[in-house]
């Protein structure tokens, strides 16, 4: 996904999204809004990755713990933040809410992404080097299908 978008331009602005055990990389266009919600209560649902609900712009969005969706554990602490992602559109969903573990940072990406050969989780498309950090590119289409199939 990133390579296709970056390939059309000489550079692209992306966002580094800090999670508990990894950092995700998405282009700015994938982000609908960063939610500055201070009092966050995570509710563990029947599904490990469903962390509760977010009422956002008169919509109720499932709050997703990406680490748990990949088979790990999603922490919910004082540094937790939420990012609302634009859905890709093939599932009927319009937005997804993702639980973060810190404040996202902006980064510039050029047309030459440096891929890194590391084991990937089921919901990750690739790992790339951004400055000194290895970050993961999430599979947003698969994440949408996960939420749709759960019928929350």
TIVEXFI-656326 format. One record per residue (C-alpha): residue number from 0; chain; residue in one letter; y, x, z. Coordinates in pm, 1 decimal, decimal comma. Layout:
<rs>
<r><k>NUM</k><c>A</c><r>A</r><c2>Y</c2><c1>X</c1><c3>Z</c3></r>
...
</rs>
This chain:
<rs>
<r><k>0</k><c>A</c><r>X</r><c2>0,0</c2><c1>0,0</c1><c3>0,0</c3></r>
<r><k>1</k><c>A</c><r>X</r><c2>252,1</c2><c1>267,3</c1><c3>98,7</c3></r>
<r><k>2</k><c>A</c><r>X</r><c2>167,4</c2><c1>490,1</c1><c3>-194,6</c3></r>
<r><k>3</k><c>A</c><r>X</r><c2>230,0</c2><c1>206,5</c1><c3>-440,4</c3></r>
<r><k>4</k><c>A</c><r>X</r><c2>569,3</c2><c1>126,9</c1><c3>-286,2</c3></r>
<r><k>5</k><c>A</c><r>X</r><c2>672,7</c2><c1>490,9</c1><c3>-245,9</c3></r>
<r><k>6</k><c>A</c><r>X</r><c2>556,6</c2><c1>570,2</c1><c3>-599,4</c3></r>
<r><k>7</k><c>A</c><r>X</r><c2>819,0</c2><c1>330,7</c1><c3>-734,1</c3></r>
<r><k>8</k><c>A</c><r>X</r><c2>1100,8</c2><c1>517,1</c1><c3>-555,9</c3></r>
<r><k>9</k><c>A</c><r>X</r><c2>1180,9</c2><c1>874,4</c1><c3>-468,2</c3></r>
<r><k>10</k><c>A</c><r>X</r><c2>1182,7</c2><c1>786,1</c1><c3>-97,2</c3></r>
<r><k>11</k><c>A</c><r>X</r><c2>1113,3</c2><c1>496,3</c1><c3>134,6</c3></r>
<r><k>12</k><c>A</c><r>X</r><c2>1209,6</c2><c1>416,2</c1><c3>490,1</c3></r>
<r><k>13</k><c>A</c><r>X</r><c2>914,8</c2><c1>342,6</c1><c3>713,0</c3></r>
<r><k>14</k><c>A</c><r>X</r><c2>864,9</c2><c1>252,4</c1><c3>1076,1</c3></r>
<r><k>15</k><c>A</c><r>X</r><c2>638,0</c2><c1>436,0</c1><c3>1318,7</c3></r>
<r><k>16</k><c>A</c><r>X</r><c2>485,8</c2><c1>177,3</c1><c3>1552,6</c3></r>
<r><k>17</k><c>A</c><r>X</r><c2>352,8</c2><c1>330,6</c1><c3>1877,2</c3></r>
<r><k>18</k><c>A</c><r>X</r><c2>32,2</c2><c1>183,6</c1><c3>2014,0</c3></r>
<r><k>19</k><c>A</c><r>X</r><c2>-170,1</c2><c1>288,6</c1><c3>2316,3</c3></r>
<r><k>20</k><c>A</c><r>X</r><c2>-398,1</c2><c1>531,0</c1><c3>2133,2</c3></r>
<r><k>21</k><c>A</c><r>X</r><c2>-241,0</c2><c1>578,1</c1><c3>1788,9</c3></r>
<r><k>22</k><c>A</c><r>X</r><c2>74,7</c2><c1>527,4</c1><c3>1584,4</c3></r>
<r><k>23</k><c>A</c><r>X</r><c2>88,9</c2><c1>296,3</c1><c3>1285,5</c3></r>
<r><k>24</k><c>A</c><r>X</r><c2>308,1</c2><c1>346,9</c1><c3>980,6</c3></r>
<r><k>25</k><c>A</c><r>X</r><c2>448,7</c2><c1>58,1</c1><c3>779,9</c3></r>
<r><k>26</k><c>A</c><r>X</r><c2>729,4</c2><c1>26,9</c1><c3>526,3</c3></r>
<r><k>27</k><c>A</c><r>X</r><c2>1040,2</c2><c1>-148,4</c1><c3>657,9</c3></r>
<r><k>28</k><c>A</c><r>X</r><c2>977,8</c2><c1>-441,6</c1><c3>423,4</c3></r>
<r><k>29</k><c>A</c><r>X</r><c2>659,4</c2><c1>-526,9</c1><c3>617,0</c3></r>
<r><k>30</k><c>A</c><r>X</r><c2>864,1</c2><c1>-591,8</c1><c3>933,0</c3></r>
<r><k>31</k><c>A</c><r>X</r><c2>1026,0</c2><c1>-931,5</c1><c3>986,8</c3></r>
<r><k>32</k><c>A</c><r>X</r><c2>1174,0</c2><c1>-852,9</c1><c3>1329,4</c3></r>
<r><k>33</k><c>A</c><r>X</r><c2>1147,1</c2><c1>-630,1</c1><c3>1633,3</c3></r>
<r><k>34</k><c>A</c><r>X</r><c2>1139,6</c2><c1>-857,2</c1><c3>1937,0</c3></r>
<r><k>35</k><c>A</c><r>X</r><c2>1322,8</c2><c1>-726,4</c1><c3>2241,8</c3></r>
<r><k>36</k><c>A</c><r>X</r><c2>1123,4</c2><c1>-926,6</c1><c3>2493,8</c3></r>
<r><k>37</k><c>A</c><r>X</r><c2>1138,2</c2><c1>-758,8</c1><c3>2835,9</c3></r>
<r><k>38</k><c>A</c><r>X</r><c2>917,9</c2><c1>-992,1</c1><c3>3040,5</c3></r>
<r><k>39</k><c>A</c><r>X</r><c2>589,7</c2><c1>-987,4</c1><c3>2853,5</c3></r>
<r><k>40</k><c>A</c><r>X</r><c2>274,5</c2><c1>-1135,8</c1><c3>2999,4</c3></r>
<r><k>41</k><c>A</c><r>X</r><c2>-40,6</c2><c1>-1058,9</c1><c3>2807,3</c3></r>
<r><k>42</k><c>A</c><r>X</r><c2>-309,8</c2><c1>-1320,3</c1><c3>2836,3</c3></r>
<r><k>43</k><c>A</c><r>X</r><c2>-659,7</c2><c1>-1204,9</c1><c3>2750,8</c3></r>
<r><k>44</k><c>A</c><r>X</r><c2>-807,9</c2><c1>-1476,5</c1><c3>2534,4</c3></r>
<r><k>45</k><c>A</c><r>X</r><c2>-1162,7</c2><c1>-1544,4</c1><c3>2426,3</c3></r>
<r><k>46</k><c>A</c><r>X</r><c2>-1113,9</c2><c1>-1272,8</c1><c3>2164,6</c3></r>
<r><k>47</k><c>A</c><r>X</r><c2>-1040,0</c2><c1>-921,3</c1><c3>2289,8</c3></r>
<r><k>48</k><c>A</c><r>X</r><c2>-757,8</c2><c1>-870,1</c1><c3>2039,8</c3></r>
<r><k>49</k><c>A</c><r>X</r><c2>-580,0</c2><c1>-1202,8</c1><c3>2108,9</c3></r>
<r><k>50</k><c>A</c><r>X</r><c2>-319,6</c2><c1>-1110,6</c1><c3>2371,6</c3></r>
<r><k>51</k><c>A</c><r>X</r><c2>-149,8</c2><c1>-1449,9</c1><c3>2396,0</c3></r>
<r><k>52</k><c>A</c><r>X</r><c2>117,4</c2><c1>-1628,5</c1><c3>2197,7</c3></r>
<r><k>53</k><c>A</c><r>X</r><c2>471,6</c2><c1>-1554,7</c1><c3>2085,5</c3></r>
<r><k>54</k><c>A</c><r>X</r><c2>720,4</c2><c1>-1837,2</c1><c3>2034,3</c3></r>
<r><k>55</k><c>A</c><r>X</r><c2>938,7</c2><c1>-1702,7</c1><c3>1756,4</c3></r>
<r><k>56</k><c>A</c><r>X</r><c2>1189,3</c2><c1>-1893,1</c1><c3>1542,2</c3></r>
<r><k>57</k><c>A</c><r>X</r><c2>1029,4</c2><c1>-2229,2</c1><c3>1616,0</c3></r>
<r><k>58</k><c>A</c><r>X</r><c2>682,8</c2><c1>-2097,3</c1><c3>1530,8</c3></r>
<r><k>59</k><c>A</c><r>X</r><c2>389,2</c2><c1>-2005,8</c1><c3>1750,3</c3></r>
<r><k>60</k><c>A</c><r>X</r><c2>237,5</c2><c1>-1673,3</c1><c3>1648,0</c3></r>
<r><k>61</k><c>A</c><r>X</r><c2>-80,7</c2><c1>-1516,7</c1><c3>1785,4</c3></r>
<r><k>62</k><c>A</c><r>X</r><c2>-4,9</c2><c1>-1186,9</c1><c3>1959,1</c3></r>
<r><k>63</k><c>A</c><r>X</r><c2>-246,6</c2><c1>-922,9</c1><c3>1829,7</c3></r>
<r><k>64</k><c>A</c><r>X</r><c2>-365,5</c2><c1>-612,6</c1><c3>2010,3</c3></r>
<r><k>65</k><c>A</c><r>X</r><c2>-442,8</c2><c1>-378,4</c1><c3>1719,1</c3></r>
<r><k>66</k><c>A</c><r>X</r><c2>-642,8</c2><c1>-131,4</c1><c3>1928,7</c3></r>
<r><k>67</k><c>A</c><r>X</r><c2>-870,8</c2><c1>-410,2</c1><c3>2054,4</c3></r>
<r><k>68</k><c>A</c><r>X</r><c2>-907,7</c2><c1>-546,8</c1><c3>1700,4</c3></r>
<r><k>69</k><c>A</c><r>X</r><c2>-1038,2</c2><c1>-200,1</c1><c3>1607,7</c3></r>
<r><k>70</k><c>A</c><r>X</r><c2>-1290,8</c2><c1>-200,9</c1><c3>1893,4</c3></r>
<r><k>71</k><c>A</c><r>X</r><c2>-1078,6</c2><c1>-29,0</c1><c3>2159,2</c3></r>
<r><k>72</k><c>A</c><r>X</r><c2>-857,5</c2><c1>-146,3</c1><c3>2445,0</c3></r>
<r><k>73</k><c>A</c><r>X</r><c2>-498,8</c2><c1>-270,9</c1><c3>2411,4</c3></r>
<r><k>74</k><c>A</c><r>X</r><c2>-285,1</c2><c1>-192,1</c1><c3>2717,1</c3></r>
<r><k>75</k><c>A</c><r>X</r><c2>-6,5</c2><c1>-425,9</c1><c3>2822,6</c3></r>
<r><k>76</k><c>A</c><r>X</r><c2>251,0</c2><c1>-255,9</c1><c3>3040,1</c3></r>
<r><k>77</k><c>A</c><r>X</r><c2>622,7</c2><c1>-225,6</c1><c3>3105,4</c3></r>
<r><k>78</k><c>A</c><r>X</r><c2>683,1</c2><c1>-39,4</c1><c3>2779,3</c3></r>
<r><k>79</k><c>A</c><r>X</r><c2>519,6</c2><c1>-312,5</c1><c3>2569,5</c3></r>
<r><k>80</k><c>A</c><r>X</r><c2>720,6</c2><c1>-448,5</c1><c3>2278,2</c3></r>
<r><k>81</k><c>A</c><r>X</r><c2>642,9</c2><c1>-689,3</c1><c3>1995,3</c3></r>
<r><k>82</k><c>A</c><r>X</r><c2>692,7</c2><c1>-654,8</c1><c3>1622,3</c3></r>
<r><k>83</k><c>A</c><r>X</r><c2>669,2</c2><c1>-953,2</c1><c3>1387,8</c3></r>
<r><k>84</k><c>A</c><r>X</r><c2>510,1</c2><c1>-860,9</c1><c3>1057,0</c3></r>
<r><k>85</k><c>A</c><r>X</r><c2>552,1</c2><c1>-1039,0</c1><c3>725,2</c3></r>
<r><k>86</k><c>A</c><r>X</r><c2>214,5</c2><c1>-1166,5</c1><c3>609,5</c3></r>
<r><k>87</k><c>A</c><r>X</r><c2>99,4</c2><c1>-1071,3</c1><c3>261,7</c3></r>
<r><k>88</k><c>A</c><r>X</r><c2>44,8</c2><c1>-1430,8</c1><c3>164,1</c3></r>
<r><k>89</k><c>A</c><r>X</r><c2>-319,5</c2><c1>-1472,4</c1><c3>57,5</c3></r>
<r><k>90</k><c>A</c><r>X</r><c2>-435,7</c2><c1>-1628,8</c1><c3>386,4</c3></r>
<r><k>91</k><c>A</c><r>X</r><c2>-180,4</c2><c1>-1903,2</c1><c3>439,6</c3></r>
<r><k>92</k><c>A</c><r>X</r><c2>-23,6</c2><c1>-1714,0</c1><c3>729,8</c3></r>
<r><k>93</k><c>A</c><r>X</r><c2>345,6</c2><c1>-1627,7</c1><c3>707,5</c3></r>
<r><k>94</k><c>A</c><r>X</r><c2>384,9</c2><c1>-1394,2</c1><c3>1006,3</c3></r>
<r><k>95</k><c>A</c><r>X</r><c2>180,1</c2><c1>-1197,6</c1><c3>1258,7</c3></r>
<r><k>96</k><c>A</c><r>X</r><c2>291,4</c2><c1>-1063,3</c1><c3>1597,9</c3></r>
<r><k>97</k><c>A</c><r>X</r><c2>169,3</c2><c1>-717,7</c1><c3>1696,8</c3></r>
<r><k>98</k><c>A</c><r>X</r><c2>183,0</c2><c1>-571,2</c1><c3>2048,2</c3></r>
<r><k>99</k><c>A</c><r>X</r><c2>338,3</c2><c1>-221,8</c1><c3>2062,8</c3></r>
<r><k>100</k><c>A</c><r>X</r><c2>351,1</c2><c1>31,7</c1><c3>2343,8</c3></r>
<r><k>101</k><c>A</c><r>X</r><c2>701,1</c2><c1>164,1</c1><c3>2293,6</c3></r>
<r><k>102</k><c>A</c><r>X</r><c2>1003,3</c2><c1>154,0</c1><c3>2069,2</c3></r>
<r><k>103</k><c>A</c><r>X</r><c2>943,3</c2><c1>192,3</c1><c3>1693,5</c3></r>
<r><k>104</k><c>A</c><r>X</r><c2>1109,4</c2><c1>485,3</c1><c3>1516,4</c3></r>
<r><k>105</k><c>A</c><r>X</r><c2>1238,7</c2><c1>500,7</c1><c3>1163,6</c3></r>
<r><k>106</k><c>A</c><r>X</r><c2>1117,7</c2><c1>772,9</c1><c3>925,7</c3></r>
<r><k>107</k><c>A</c><r>X</r><c2>1178,2</c2><c1>873,5</c1><c3>563,8</c3></r>
<r><k>108</k><c>A</c><r>X</r><c2>877,4</c2><c1>903,2</c1><c3>335,5</c3></r>
<r><k>109</k><c>A</c><r>X</r><c2>887,2</c2><c1>1078,3</c1><c3>1,6</c3></r>
<r><k>110</k><c>A</c><r>X</r><c2>665,2</c2><c1>1010,6</c1><c3>-298,8</c3></r>
<r><k>111</k><c>A</c><r>X</r><c2>414,4</c2><c1>1278,0</c1><c3>-189,2</c3></r>
<r><k>112</k><c>A</c><r>X</r><c2>224,4</c2><c1>1137,7</c1><c3>108,9</c3></r>
<r><k>113</k><c>A</c><r>X</r><c2>11,6</c2><c1>1398,1</c1><c3>287,4</c3></r>
<r><k>114</k><c>A</c><r>X</r><c2>-322,5</c2><c1>1232,0</c1><c3>357,3</c3></r>
<r><k>115</k><c>A</c><r>X</r><c2>-529,7</c2><c1>1357,4</c1><c3>649,0</c3></r>
<r><k>116</k><c>A</c><r>X</r><c2>-908,9</c2><c1>1343,3</c1><c3>659,5</c3></r>
<r><k>117</k><c>A</c><r>X</r><c2>-986,7</c2><c1>1184,2</c1><c3>997,8</c3></r>
<r><k>118</k><c>A</c><r>X</r><c2>-1221,1</c2><c1>900,1</c1><c3>1096,9</c3></r>
<r><k>119</k><c>A</c><r>X</r><c2>-1057,1</c2><c1>562,0</c1><c3>1038,1</c3></r>
<r><k>120</k><c>A</c><r>X</r><c2>-1103,8</c2><c1>235,8</c1><c3>1224,7</c3></r>
<r><k>121</k><c>A</c><r>X</r><c2>-1210,6</c2><c1>-76,8</c1><c3>1039,0</c3></r>
<r><k>122</k><c>A</c><r>X</r><c2>-851,6</c2><c1>-205,6</c1><c3>1011,8</c3></r>
<r><k>123</k><c>A</c><r>X</r><c2>-704,2</c2><c1>123,9</c1><c3>888,6</c3></r>
<r><k>124</k><c>A</c><r>X</r><c2>-656,8</c2><c1>217,7</c1><c3>523,8</c3></r>
<r><k>125</k><c>A</c><r>X</r><c2>-551,8</c2><c1>581,5</c1><c3>562,6</c3></r>
<r><k>126</k><c>A</c><r>X</r><c2>-416,3</c2><c1>851,8</c1><c3>788,7</c3></r>
<r><k>127</k><c>A</c><r>X</r><c2>-109,0</c2><c1>1048,2</c1><c3>680,8</c3></r>
<r><k>128</k><c>A</c><r>X</r><c2>93,4</c2><c1>1334,9</c1><c3>820,7</c3></r>
<r><k>129</k><c>A</c><r>X</r><c2>450,9</c2><c1>1243,1</c1><c3>915,3</c3></r>
<r><k>130</k><c>A</c><r>X</r><c2>634,1</c2><c1>1547,3</c1><c3>1052,0</c3></r>
<r><k>131</k><c>A</c><r>X</r><c2>400,7</c2><c1>1686,0</c1><c3>1322,9</c3></r>
<r><k>132</k><c>A</c><r>X</r><c2>218,9</c2><c1>1358,0</c1><c3>1381,5</c3></r>
<r><k>133</k><c>A</c><r>X</r><c2>-89,3</c2><c1>1202,2</c1><c3>1219,7</c3></r>
<r><k>134</k><c>A</c><r>X</r><c2>-26,6</c2><c1>828,6</c1><c3>1181,0</c3></r>
<r><k>135</k><c>A</c><r>X</r><c2>-240,9</c2><c1>543,5</c1><c3>1053,3</c3></r>
<r><k>136</k><c>A</c><r>X</r><c2>-169,6</c2><c1>294,6</c1><c3>775,8</c3></r>
<r><k>137</k><c>A</c><r>X</r><c2>-304,2</c2><c1>-45,3</c1><c3>886,2</c3></r>
<r><k>138</k><c>A</c><r>X</r><c2>-491,2</c2><c1>-281,1</c1><c3>655,6</c3></r>
<r><k>139</k><c>A</c><r>X</r><c2>-260,1</c2><c1>-581,0</c1><c3>691,1</c3></r>
<r><k>140</k><c>A</c><r>X</r><c2>-466,5</c2><c1>-799,4</c1><c3>457,6</c3></r>
<r><k>141</k><c>A</c><r>X</r><c2>-776,5</c2><c1>-745,5</c1><c3>674,4</c3></r>
<r><k>142</k><c>A</c><r>X</r><c2>-572,3</c2><c1>-812,4</c1><c3>988,9</c3></r>
<r><k>143</k><c>A</c><r>X</r><c2>-454,3</c2><c1>-1142,1</c1><c3>840,8</c3></r>
<r><k>144</k><c>A</c><r>X</r><c2>-810,2</c2><c1>-1240,3</c1><c3>751,9</c3></r>
<r><k>145</k><c>A</c><r>X</r><c2>-920,2</c2><c1>-1158,3</c1><c3>1108,1</c3></r>
<r><k>146</k><c>A</c><r>X</r><c2>-657,5</c2><c1>-1395,6</c1><c3>1248,6</c3></r>
<r><k>147</k><c>A</c><r>X</r><c2>-725,2</c2><c1>-1666,6</c1><c3>989,5</c3></r>
<r><k>148</k><c>A</c><r>X</r><c2>-1101,5</c2><c1>-1653,7</c1><c3>1044,6</c3></r>
<r><k>149</k><c>A</c><r>X</r><c2>-1057,3</c2><c1>-1681,4</c1><c3>1422,4</c3></r>
<r><k>150</k><c>A</c><r>X</r><c2>-889,1</c2><c1>-2020,8</c1><c3>1371,5</c3></r>
<r><k>151</k><c>A</c><r>X</r><c2>-668,6</c2><c1>-1984,1</c1><c3>1677,1</c3></r>
</rs>
